[in-house]
Amino acid sequence: MSLRTGVWIAAASLAAGLSCAEERATVTGKVVDANGQPVEHATVMVYSAGVKKGYSAYCPTCWADCGKHGLTDGDGNFTIGGLNPDLLFTLLAVREGYSAAYIPKVDPAKGPAERAALKPRAPVEDASQVVRGRVVNAHGRPLRDTVVEQQGIKRRFENGGEGMTFGGGNDWIDQISVTNENGEFEMAYSKSAIQMFLLVTARGMAPKLFTESTGGDRKLMTVADGATLRGRLVQDGKPVANAEIGLSSHTRRSGASYPEVRIGTREDGTFAITNVPAGRIWIVYPKMESLAARNIGAGAVECETKDDGQEVDLGDIPVKPAFTLRGRVVLSDVAAVPPDMHVTLAADKAWDSQIAPIAPDGHFEFRGLAPGVYTLAPAVRGYRPPEGFGEMLVQHDVPDLQIRMERAAR
């Protein structure tokens, strides 16, 4: 663990843990197999955490509780004690011979966690279906409990051609894998493959994308601390606290983009995003929904991380009074809008969106919009938007946008 990571973990523990040190929480739950039978000797660990209210100022895997774990007994039951009661947890269940599984949004105050069902995993004999790896840090030390997630595959087809497929699907034997005490893992596909695209995420380290060829040899995969991005959100020179900041890679190309990271601003408006992969260009943006109620907003900021250990200071990011977009969906047959329909608004540069319900009379509203280009996607069952509708430039309040939707062909 790096000194910087240790400082962040200590800070997280101090900020969120001292107030509840005398009254810790305990998570209980059960791990079963595909037939509902208990799985004994499975390890269940706290992989990440987040606050129940507001926005966390710390990275999800940097909380002091991350890494705590328990073993299942003969009935498949596990217990993890000494946890911060103010947090929600993502647990990860692992057992040799089974595929690993997440248990998301676990709240100790609401009773036992949702059951984790592990699927049996048969050994893979064909080396062309497998990538075997060993994850180490910059000093060559193996990293256990590192999560490896499949991103895509490159295959050779019967006609001799090659193609790439990204995302999950039923063809993967392993959706995720977890390294053992030697930092070793195996990721398998159900068919012969040339390469796999993998995302490797070790706690307290920068995630890293790897492209590895299949085969029986074990690849050495080194991850590092990454860089740190800092900044401050301000309005008229005053700090904007309890806002959420998003970070996404500039490229959105499949197999080359990283998952979005979210972090909260502190009372003084500052934020710090640690363990950011080096050698990439990033987009930093205040999330619309966290500022919409205050009717303020800010545009996206571009930056670059060049080296591990680098500190990138974005300075002050000003927020200003935001725009409001009000509109109405009009159906071509003058029918009332069915219940539970919505409009999605997505920012052009940022990985940021809002969803607004459509009232029976067709009205909807979005607040907290900074100047920029947005994409609107109305969704009404049985209807389609006008041809070419979607993008719009917002530079002021939009009080009366009308979207006329036609009956869709059956």
Protein Blocks (a to p, Z undefined) as FASTA:
>chain_A
ZZklmmmmmmmmmmmmmmmmmmccddddddddfkopacehiacddfbdcdfehjdfbdfk
lcfkgopacdddfkopacdehiafkbccddddddehiacdddehiafknopadddddddd
dddfblklpccdddddfkopacehiacddfbdcdddfkopacddededjkbmblbdcddf
kopacdddfbdcfbdcdddddehiacddddddedjbdcdddddebjaddddddeehiace
hiacddddfblcehiaccdddddddfkopacdehiaehiacdddddfklmmmnopacddd
ddddfbghiacdebjaddddddddddddddfklpacdehiacddddfklccdddddddfk
opacdehiacdddddddddehiacdehiabacdfbdcfbbccddddddZZ
